[in-house]
Amino acid sequence: MAVRLELSDDVLHVSGPLTVASIGQAQAQLESLLQSSTIRSLRVDLNAVDRLDTGGVVWVERLTRIGLAHNCELAIGDLPTAL
């Protein structure tokens, strides 16, 4: 399964694996969503992430800076309990 990012109102839903192998795809999806959106504040829902490695953790940690570069405040929330 590939990583998937979906924008719903003011929530960015992330699902699938967040790993070294998938963060390039996640980053490309995020850049596309942020460029096409006028939303300036998003909550990031990671509840459907099913696999996480150090690459994914670093990407999640960088989300707030990535958002600021696009004039969008990203708040991390809804972490998966199984990981």
C-alpha positions in Angstrom: 0.0 0.0 0.0 1.3 3.5 -0.9 1.1 6.5 1.4 -1.9 8.7 0.7 -2.7 12.3 1.7 -6.3 13.6 1.4 -7.5 17.1 2.3 -11.0 17.3 3.9 -12.1 20.7 5.1 -9.3 21.8 7.5 -7.9 18.3 8.1 -5.1 16.6 6.2 -5.6 12.8 6.4 -2.4 10.7 6.0 -2.8 6.9 5.5 -0.6 4.0 4.7 3.1 3.7 5.4 5.3 6.6 6.4 8.7 5.2 5.7 12.0 6.2 4.0 10.6 4.6 0.8 7.3 6.6 0.9 8.2 10.0 2.2 9.2 11.3 -1.2 5.7 10.5 -2.5 4.2 12.0 0.7 6.2 15.2 0.2 5.1 15.5 -3.5 1.4 15.0 -2.5 1.7 17.5 0.3 3.4 20.2 -1.9 0.6 19.7 -4.5 -2.2 20.0 -1.9 -0.7 23.1 -0.3 -0.1 24.8 -3.6 -3.7 24.2 -4.7 -5.3 25.1 -1.4 -6.2 28.5 0.1 -6.5 27.0 3.6 -4.1 28.6 6.0 -4.4 26.2 8.9 -4.6 22.4 8.9 -4.7 19.7 11.5 -2.8 16.6 10.4 -4.5 13.3 11.1 -2.0 10.5 11.2 -4.4 7.9 12.7 -4.5 5.8 9.5 -0.7 5.5 9.3 0.0 1.8 9.5 3.8 1.8 9.4 6.4 4.3 10.6 10.2 4.3 10.5 12.7 7.0 11.3 12.3 8.6 7.9 8.6 9.0 8.5 9.2 10.4 12.0 11.6 13.0 10.5 9.1 14.0 7.9 6.3 14.4 10.5 8.6 16.5 12.6 9.3 18.8 9.5 5.6 19.2 8.7 5.2 22.5 10.6 8.2 24.0 8.7 6.9 22.7 5.4 3.5 24.3 6.1 5.1 27.6 7.1 6.9 27.7 3.8 3.5 27.7 2.1 1.9 30.1 4.6 -0.1 27.3 6.2 0.0 26.4 9.9 0.1 22.6 10.3 -0.8 21.1 13.6 0.0 17.4 14.3 -2.8 15.5 15.9 -4.6 12.1 15.9 -1.6 9.9 16.2 -2.1 6.2 15.7 -2.2 4.3 19.0 -1.0 1.0 17.4 2.4 2.4 16.5 
